[in-house]
Amino acid sequence: MAIANRHSAIWTILLAAAATLLGMQALRVFATNLVWYLGETSDRVVMAVVAFVAFGTVGLAWPLLRLAGPRRAALVGAAGLVLVRVVDQASPAAVLDLALGFLGTMFFGWLVVARIGRGGRAAGIGLAAALGLDIAIRSAFDTVDVAFADSVAATLIVVALGAFTLAALWKSGRPAAGRVGSAAAWQLPGIPAALLLFMLVTGNFGQVAVRGELGWGETVIWLSAGAAAGLIRALLPRDGDRSRRLAHTLISAAALAGGLLAYWGGSGGIWVAVAALGLAHLLCLLPADPSGDARDGGGPLTLFVTLGFIFFVALLFIFYSFYGPFWVVIALIALVVLGGFGAVLRTAADHQPALGASGRWLVIGLVLLSLAPGLVKALTHHTPTVGDIPSGVPIRMLSYNIRQGFGLEDRFGLEPVAAEIERHNPDVVALQEVARGWVISGMVDQLQWLANRLDMRLYFEPNLADTWGNAFLVRLPVLAQEHLRFEDLGRVPRGVQGITVATANGPLRVLVTHLDSEAAGDQVRADQAGEVLGFWGGGGATLLVGDMNFTPGSEGYALVISSGLRDLLRETGNDGPTYPADEPFERIDFAFGTADLAVSIAESPVATASDHRPVLVDIEVR
């Protein structure tokens, strides 16, 4: 019997790990397309209704459990999740992605209710393993989730995860017989909370890189190490009296909360790893262990899992709607920690069977698998070299609003953006609308991906929370960098970022900004233009570029021209419309320069990788 239980535990670990990976992919697909497809055609009320309906459908697991029982309900959830994820990899349209993301979210919730949420320690270890494996997969794809990767390798990973999910469900046997009552189920909202905390912080490449001021190699190492350490922590024995187990839980809670607080205070990447360790261990405690002999009707378990997913969507959209308030992170920590302590308090002793040697070797293998891609990336990554200063030829600068990688069809894809930049071979790229790890934008560190792809050095200063704003990709030596956030209450936070690069004829200062986009924002844009001009200060050898969102007849434009800056596109007769990219009818993307800049090229090339056309300028300091 003990051998059979250990065999079941191994397959439960694999089931929870594979299914959770697919589930997180479905959650990202749904949240992303909710914003980028539905959000482009409706208001926030419609988005909120669709979001809460999707996450509320997790509650339909209760009648499914009543009608079919836990095993068949788990099979429905697993098969549905696998099917929609495989189909979504081949999806040709954003509207289909949205629908499949909706269904994938629902099926994943059903599987949590019917199997993972009642899987006890083994399921918890599988959940913790999924965090490390998710980091490993996104490391291999330079932070892109396979759900947004258009490659054979990404499809093969999804198919393999689907096969593992179905095989593990079949091999893991029936769930333990018994009722999961309120006393054993109330900690389950901690599972979705832990997944969201992972997505927002401890598994978020861009967030960790920006807040910790880390390079690509350091970021990968700390994220991978933290998740792997948490999984190793799960191997430690859980026996002993309640006070001892409470002490272990307290240590993990302190690691999670203290690590994130220290990290948020700017203390470095090691604290993210400490927090990730605590999160992974607490996650191992959260799945319920059924007790008793009655048939499980699933009511309390369904209720608490559904509440957990409702908290997930509510806190996710609060986090982005109110520009990253830290209290959301605190709330998520509280849900996870309360769940962990509840799991320890509800039982007098850990009655689950030990994993055995084969189970321990499985976990060690998962740890190594979690670490390998990140270590390879960190060891093989090289910092882009500083290019030679061109002599006798102009400096080429490209300004581009990349719309966070979502093209005209509202589907994510950074490769077209990279190809458009690459074909112009610029020395400096000034980017607008860059997100570094937004869950509602696929959780991709877009700037790091582009820097890796184009072999350029990145310079970033956030305007909205830590992970959205303007950025530079540069080949030339950078002598200085600067940044100013605008003082606009009630608007999307914006600002102006600058770098000074070395050229053969002396330093060149390049400023990039992205002004207010509201339809009735003419006065706001004019005020922001005034802040930009104040930031400039009237010095020479300066280029100001970006998506200004004003037109040549506006107050903001007149203010810039009156300052003495030249409209370089107009000077060269290339002042045609720049937006929208496919059929442009207005010019809102500009390049302004001081009188001491010699301009040989200033144009807006035809390009459809974003909804804006780029602005290309070749200049020399006179």
C-alpha positions in Angstrom: 0.0 0.0 0.0 2.9 2.4 0.9 4.5 1.7 -2.5 1.2 2.4 -4.3 0.8 5.7 -2.4 4.3 6.8 -3.3 3.7 5.9 -6.9 0.5 8.0 -6.8 2.4 10.9 -5.2 5.0 10.9 -8.0 2.3 11.2 -10.6 0.4 13.8 -8.6 3.6 15.9 -8.6 3.9 15.7 -12.3 0.2 16.3 -12.9 0.2 19.5 -10.7 3.4 20.8 -12.3 2.4 20.2 -16.0 -1.2 21.4 -15.5 -0.1 24.5 -13.6 2.3 25.5 -16.4 -0.5 25.2 -18.9 -2.9 27.0 -16.5 -0.5 30.0 -16.1 -0.2 30.2 -19.9 -3.9 30.3 -20.2 -4.2 33.0 -17.6 -1.7 35.1 -19.4 -3.4 34.6 -22.7 -6.7 35.6 -21.3 -5.5 38.6 -19.4 -3.5 39.9 -22.3 -6.2 39.5 -25.0 -8.8 40.9 -22.6 -6.8 44.2 -22.6 -5.3 44.3 -26.1 -8.3 42.9 -28.1 -11.4 43.5 -26.1 -10.0 46.6 -24.5 -9.5 48.2 -27.9 -13.1 47.7 -28.8 -15.0 48.3 -25.5 -14.8 50.1 -22.2 -13.5 49.0 -18.8 -16.9 48.0 -17.7 -17.3 45.4 -20.4 -13.7 44.2 -19.8 -14.5 43.8 -16.1 -17.7 41.9 -16.7 -16.0 39.4 -19.1 -13.1 39.0 -16.7 -15.2 38.3 -13.6 -17.5 36.0 -15.6 -14.5 34.0 -16.8 -13.0 33.6 -13.4 -16.4 33.0 -11.9 -17.0 30.0 -14.1 -14.6 28.1 -11.9 -17.7 27.8 -9.7 -19.3 25.5 -12.3 -17.0 22.8 -11.0 -19.4 22.2 -8.1 -22.3 20.9 -10.3 -19.7 19.0 -12.4 -18.4 17.3 -9.2 -21.9 16.5 -8.1 -22.8 14.9 -11.4 -19.6 13.2 -12.4 -17.5 12.9 -9.2 -13.9 14.2 -8.7 -12.1 11.8 -11.1 -14.3 12.5 -14.1 -14.5 16.2 -13.3 -10.7 16.3 -13.2 -10.6 14.5 -16.5 -12.9 17.1 -18.0 -10.8 20.0 -16.6 -7.5 18.4 -17.8 -8.7 17.5 -21.2 -10.3 20.9 -21.8 -7.2 22.7 -20.6 -4.9 20.7 -22.8 -7.1 21.0 -25.9 -7.5 24.8 -25.7 -3.8 25.3 -25.1 -2.8 23.2 -28.1 -5.4 24.8 -30.3 -4.3 28.3 -29.1 -0.7 27.7 -30.2 -2.1 27.6 -33.8 -4.6 30.3 -33.3 -4.7 32.8 -36.2 -6.7 35.6 -34.6 -6.8 37.7 -31.4 -10.5 37.1 -30.9 -9.9 33.3 -30.9 -7.0 33.8 -28.4 -9.4 35.6 -26.1 -12.0 32.9 -26.3 -9.5 30.1 -25.8 -7.9 32.0 -22.9 -11.3 32.3 -21.3 -11.9 28.6 -21.6 -8.4 27.7 -20.5 -8.9 29.7 -17.4 -12.1 28.0 -16.6 -10.8 24.5 -17.2 -7.7 25.2 -15.1 -9.9 26.3 -12.3 -12.0 23.1 -12.6 -8.8 21.0 -12.4 -7.7 22.8 -9.3 -11.0 22.1 -7.7 -11.3 18.5 -8.8 -7.7 17.3 -8.3 -4.9 19.7 -7.6 -6.6 21.5 -4.7 -7.2 18.2 -2.9 -3.9 16.6 -3.8 -2.1 17.4 -0.5 1.7 17.6 -0.2 2.4 16.0 -3.6 0.2 18.5 -5.4 1.9 21.3 -3.5 5.3 20.1 -4.5 4.0 20.0 -8.1 2.8 23.6 -7.8 6.2 24.7 -6.5 7.9 22.9 -9.3 5.7 24.7 -11.8 7.1 28.0 -10.7 10.7 27.0 -11.3 9.9 25.3 -14.6 8.0 28.4 -15.8 11.0 30.5 -15.2 13.2 28.0 -17.0 10.9 28.0 -20.1 10.7 31.7 -20.3 14.5 32.0 -19.7 15.0 29.8 -22.8 12.8 32.1 -24.8 14.3 35.3 -23.5 11.3 36.0 -21.2 8.6 35.2 -23.8 6.0 32.7 -22.6 5.5 29.9 -25.0 1.9 30.9 -25.4 3.2 34.0 -27.3 6.1 32.3 -29.1 5.6 31.4 -32.7 8.0 28.5 -33.1 8.0 24.8 -33.4 9.9 24.5 -30.1 7.1 26.4 -28.3 4.4 24.1 -29.8 6.4 21.0 -28.9 6.6 22.2 -25.3 2.9 22.8 -25.1 2.1 19.4 -26.6 4.6 17.7 -24.2 3.0 19.4 -21.2 -0.4 18.4 -22.4 0.7 14.7 -22.7 2.3 14.8 -19.3 -0.9 16.3 -17.8 -3.2 13.6 -19.2 -0.8 10.7 -18.5 -0.2 11.9 -15.0 -3.9 12.3 -14.3 -4.5 8.7 -15.5 -1.5 7.2 -13.5 -2.1 9.1 -10.3 -5.2 7.1 -9.6 -8.3 8.2 -7.8 -8.3 11.2 -5.5 -8.3 10.3 -1.8 -11.8 9.4 -0.8 -13.3 11.8 1.7 -15.0 15.2 2.1 -13.0 18.4 1.9 -14.9 20.6 4.3 -14.6 24.3 5.1 -11.9 23.6 7.8 -9.7 21.9 5.1 -10.5 24.2 2.2 -10.5 27.8 3.4 -6.7 28.2 2.8 -7.2 27.3 -1.0 -7.5 31.0 -2.1 -3.8 31.1 -1.3 -3.1 29.0 -4.5 -4.3 31.7 -7.0 -2.8 34.4 -4.8 0.6 32.6 -4.9 0.5 32.3 -8.7 -0.3 36.0 -9.1 2.4 37.0 -6.7 4.8 34.9 -8.7 3.6 36.6 -12.0 3.9 40.1 -10.6 7.1 39.8 -8.7 9.1 36.7 -7.9 8.8 35.2 -11.4 8.8 38.5 -13.3 12.1 39.1 -15.2 11.4 42.8 -15.9 10.2 43.7 -12.5 13.2 42.1 -10.8 15.7 43.6 -13.3 14.4 47.2 -12.9 13.8 47.3 -9.1 17.0 45.3 -8.4 19.0 47.2 -11.0 20.2 43.9 -12.4 21.6 42.8 -15.8 20.1 39.9 -17.7 22.5 37.3 -16.4 22.0 38.3 -12.8 18.2 38.4 -13.1 18.0 34.9 -14.6 20.3 33.5 -11.9 18.4 35.0 -8.9 15.0 34.1 -10.2 16.0 30.5 -11.1 17.9 30.0 -7.8 15.0 31.3 -5.7 12.4 29.0 -7.3 14.8 26.0 -7.2 15.6 26.6 -3.5 12.0 26.7 -2.6 11.5 23.3 -4.3 14.5 21.9 -2.4 12.9 23.2 0.8 9.9 21.1 0.0 12.0 18.0 0.3 12.7 18.5 3.9 10.7 16.3 6.3 7.4 17.6 7.5 7.0 15.3 10.4 7.3 16.5 14.0 4.9 18.1 16.4 2.7 21.1 15.5 5.0 23.7 17.1 7.9 22.5 15.0 5.9 22.7 11.8 4.6 26.1 12.8 8.2 27.3 13.2 9.1 26.1 9.7 6.0 27.9 8.3 6.9 31.1 10.2 10.4 31.0 8.7 9.0 30.7 5.2 6.5 33.4 5.9 9.3 35.7 7.1 11.3 34.9 4.0 8.5 35.8 1.7 7.4 39.0 3.4 10.8 40.1 4.5 12.4 39.3 1.2 9.9 41.2 -0.8 10.0 44.2 1.6 13.8 44.3 1.4 13.7 43.9 -2.4 11.1 46.7 -2.8 13.4 48.9 -0.8 16.2 48.3 -3.4 18.3 45.9 -1.5 19.2 43.7 -4.5 18.3 40.4 -6.3 19.2 38.1 -3.4 16.1 39.2 -1.6 13.9 38.2 -4.5 15.5 34.7 -4.3 14.7 34.6 -0.5 11.1 35.6 -1.2 10.8 33.0 -3.9 12.0 30.3 -1.5 9.4 31.3 1.0 6.7 31.4 -1.6 7.5 28.0 -3.0 7.5 26.4 0.4 4.2 28.0 1.5 2.6 26.9 -1.8 3.5 23.3 -1.0 1.3 23.5 2.1 -1.8 24.9 0.5 -3.6 21.9 -1.3 -6.0 20.2 1.0 -5.8 16.7 2.4 -9.3 15.0 2.4 -10.4 13.4 5.6 -13.5 11.4 6.5 -15.5 8.8 4.7 -18.3 10.7 3.1 -18.6 11.3 -0.7 -17.1 14.7 -1.5 -19.8 17.0 -2.9 -17.1 19.7 -3.4 -19.1 22.6 -2.1 -16.6 24.3 0.2 -13.6 23.4 -2.0 -15.3 24.9 -5.0 -16.3 28.0 -3.1 -12.9 28.8 -1.8 -11.0 28.1 -5.0 -13.5 30.3 -6.9 -13.0 33.1 -4.4 -9.2 32.7 -4.9 -9.6 33.2 -8.7 -11.9 36.1 -8.2 -9.2 37.7 -5.9 -6.7 36.9 -8.7 -8.5 38.9 -11.3 -9.6 41.7 -9.0 -6.1 42.3 -7.6 -4.5 41.9 -11.1 -6.6 44.7 -12.6 -6.3 46.9 -9.5 -2.6 46.6 -9.7 -2.5 47.9 -13.3 -5.4 50.3 -13.1 -3.9 52.1 -10.1 -0.3 52.0 -11.3 1.2 49.2 -9.2 0.2 50.0 -5.6 2.3 48.0 -3.2 -0.7 47.1 -1.0 -1.7 44.6 -3.7 1.5 42.7 -3.1 0.9 42.9 0.7 -2.6 41.5 0.2 -1.3 38.6 -1.9 1.4 37.9 0.7 -1.3 37.8 3.4 -3.5 35.4 1.5 -0.5 33.0 1.0 0.8 33.2 4.5 -2.7 32.8 6.1 -3.3 29.8 3.9 0.1 28.3 4.9 -0.6 28.7 8.6 -4.1 27.4 8.2 -2.8 24.2 6.5 -0.5 23.6 9.5 -3.1 24.4 12.2 -5.9 22.2 10.8 -4.0 18.9 11.4 -2.2 17.6 14.5 0.5 15.8 12.5 1.5 15.2 8.9 -0.1 11.9 8.0 0.8 11.8 4.3 3.2 9.1 3.1 6.9 10.0 2.5 7.9 10.5 -1.2 10.4 7.7 -1.0 13.7 7.6 -2.9 12.1 7.8 -6.4 10.0 10.8 -5.4 13.0 12.6 -4.0 15.0 11.9 -7.2 12.1 13.2 -9.2 12.1 16.5 -7.3 15.9 16.8 -7.6 15.4 16.3 -11.4 12.8 19.0 -11.5 15.2 21.3 -9.6 18.0 20.7 -12.1 15.5 21.2 -15.0 14.4 24.5 -13.4 18.0 25.7 -13.1 19.5 24.5 -16.4 18.1 27.0 -19.0 18.7 30.0 -16.8 22.3 29.0 -16.0 23.0 28.4 -19.7 21.5 31.8 -20.5 23.5 33.5 -17.8 26.8 31.9 -18.7 26.5 32.4 -22.4 25.1 36.0 -22.3 27.6 38.7 -23.1 27.1 42.4 -22.5 26.9 44.2 -25.8 30.1 46.0 -26.6 30.3 49.7 -27.0 30.6 50.4 -30.7 33.2 52.7 -32.3 32.2 56.3 -32.7 31.5 56.8 -36.4 33.8 59.4 -38.1 32.8 61.3 -41.2 29.3 59.8 -41.2 26.1 60.9 -39.5 24.7 59.3 -36.3 21.5 57.4 -37.1 18.7 57.6 -34.6 15.3 55.7 -34.8 12.3 56.7 -32.7 9.5 54.1 -32.5 6.4 53.7 -30.5 6.2 49.9 -30.4 2.8 49.6 -28.7 4.3 47.0 -26.2 4.8 44.6 -29.1 1.1 44.4 -30.2 0.8 45.2 -33.8 -2.1 46.3 -35.9 -3.9 43.0 -35.4 -3.7 43.3 -31.6 -1.5 40.2 -31.4 1.9 40.1 -29.6 5.0 39.8 -31.6 8.4 41.5 -31.0 10.2 39.9 -34.0 8.5 42.3 -36.6 9.6 45.2 -34.4 13.1 43.9 -34.1 13.3 43.4 -37.9 12.0 46.9 -38.6 14.7 48.3 -36.3 17.4 46.1 -37.7 16.8 47.0 -41.3 17.7 50.7 -40.5 20.8 49.8 -38.6 20.5 52.7 -36.1 23.2 53.8 -33.6 20.5 54.9 -31.1 16.9 53.6 -30.8 14.4 55.7 -28.8 11.4 53.6 -27.8 8.0 54.5 -26.5 5.3 52.3 -24.9 7.7 49.7 -23.5 6.5 47.2 -20.9 8.9 45.1 -18.8 6.9 42.2 -17.5 3.3 43.4 -17.4 1.1 40.3 -16.9 -1.5 42.0 -19.1 1.1 42.2 -21.9 2.2 38.6 -21.8 4.6 39.1 -18.9 7.5 39.7 -21.4 10.4 41.9 -20.6 10.1 43.5 -24.0 13.2 45.8 -23.7 15.5 42.9 -22.6 14.2 40.8 -25.4 14.9 43.5 -28.0 18.3 44.2 -26.4 19.3 40.5 -26.7 17.9 40.2 -30.2 19.6 43.3 -31.5 22.8 43.0 -29.4 22.4 46.6 -28.1 22.7 48.0 -24.6 19.5 49.1 -22.9 18.7 52.2 -20.8 15.4 52.4 -19.1 13.6 54.7 -16.7 10.0 53.8 -15.7 7.1 56.2 -15.7 4.3 53.9 -14.6 5.3 51.9 -11.5 8.6 50.1 -12.3 7.9 48.5 -15.6 6.4 50.9 -18.2 7.8 53.9 -20.0 10.3 55.0 -22.6 13.7 53.4 -23.3 16.9 53.5 -25.3 18.8 50.9 -27.2 22.3 52.1 -27.9 25.6 51.1 -29.7 27.5 54.4 -29.0 29.3 55.3 -25.7 26.8 56.8 -23.3 28.2 59.7 -21.2 25.2 60.5 -19.1 21.5 59.6 -18.6 18.6 61.5 -17.0 14.9 61.2 -16.4 11.9 63.3 -15.3 8.3 62.1 -14.5 5.6 64.5 -15.3 3.4 65.9 -12.5 -0.1 65.0 -14.0 -2.5 63.6 -11.4 -5.3 61.5 -12.7 -3.5 60.7 -16.0 -1.4 57.7 -17.0 2.1 58.6 -15.6 4.5 59.7 -18.3 7.8 61.4 -18.5 10.9 62.3 -20.5 14.1 60.3 -20.6 17.5 61.4 -21.9 20.9 60.1 -22.7 24.1 61.9 -23.9 26.1 59.9 -26.4 29.6 60.5 -27.7 30.0 61.4 -31.4 33.0 62.4 -33.5 32.1 66.1 -33.2 31.2 66.1 -29.5 28.4 65.0 -27.2 24.8 64.6 -28.5 21.9 64.8 -26.1 18.9 62.7 -27.1 15.6 63.1 -25.3 12.6 60.8 -25.8 9.0 61.4 -24.5 5.5 60.1 -24.9 2.8 62.7 -24.1 -0.7 62.3 -23.0 -3.0 60.3 -25.3 -6.5 61.4 -24.1 -8.7 62.8 -26.8 -9.4 65.9 -24.7 -5.9 66.3 -23.6 -4.6 69.2 -25.6 -3.9 71.4 -22.6 -2.3 68.5 -20.7 0.0 67.8 -23.7 0.9 71.5 -23.9 1.7 71.5 -20.2 3.8 68.3 -20.6 5.6 69.9 -23.6 6.5 72.8 -21.3 7.9 70.3 -18.8 10.0 68.7 -21.5 11.3 72.1 -22.7 12.2 73.0 -19.1 14.0 69.7 -18.7 15.9 70.4 -22.0 16.9 73.8 -20.7 17.8 75.4 -24.0 21.2 73.7 -24.5 22.8 72.8 -27.8 23.4 69.6 -29.7 20.0 68.2 -28.6 17.5 65.9 -30.4 14.0 65.6 -29.0 11.9 62.7 -30.4 8.8 60.7 -29.6 5.1 60.2 -29.8 3.9 63.6 -28.9 0.2 62.9 -29.5 -0.2 66.5 -30.7 -0.5 67.6 -34.3 1.3 70.5 -36.1 -1.6 72.8 -35.5 -1.7 72.3 -31.7 -0.7 74.5 -28.8 1.9 71.9 -27.8 3.5 72.0 -31.2 3.6 75.7 -31.3 5.2 75.8 -27.9 8.0 73.5 -29.0 8.7 75.4 -32.2 8.7 78.7 -30.3 11.5 77.4 -28.1 13.9 77.4 -31.1 13.7 73.6 -31.8 13.4 72.7 -35.5 10.8 70.3 -36.9 13.3 68.1 -38.8 10.7 66.1 -40.8 9.1 69.3 -42.0 12.5 70.8 -43.0 13.2 67.8 -45.2 9.7 67.8 -46.8 8.9 64.4 -45.2 6.2 65.6 -42.8 3.4 63.2 -43.9 1.1 61.4 -41.4 2.6 58.8 -39.1 -0.5 57.3 -37.4 -2.1 54.8 -37.8 0.7 52.9 -39.5 -1.4 51.2 -42.2 -3.5 54.2 -43.3 -2.0 57.2 -41.5 -4.1 60.4 -41.4 -2.3 62.5 -38.7 1.3 63.3 -37.7 1.9 62.8 -34.0 5.4 61.3 -34.1 8.2 63.9 -34.3 11.9 64.7 -34.3 12.9 68.2 -33.2 16.5 69.4 -33.2 18.6 72.3 -32.2 20.2 74.7 -34.7 23.6 73.2 -34.4 22.6 69.8 -35.8 23.2 69.0 -39.5 20.4 66.8 -40.8 20.9 64.6 -43.9 17.9 62.3 -43.5 14.6 62.9 -41.6 11.7 60.7 -42.6 9.0 58.4 -41.4 9.5 55.0 -43.1 6.5 52.9 -44.1 6.2 50.1 -41.4 3.4 48.1 -39.9 5.1 46.3 -37.0 3.3 48.7 -34.6 0.3 51.1 -34.9 2.8 54.0 -35.4 5.4 54.5 -38.1 8.9 55.1 -36.9 10.9 58.3 -37.3 14.4 58.0 -38.8 17.0 60.8 -38.5 20.6 61.0 -39.6 22.4 63.9 -37.9 25.8 65.3 -37.1 26.8 67.8 -34.5 28.2 70.9 -36.2 
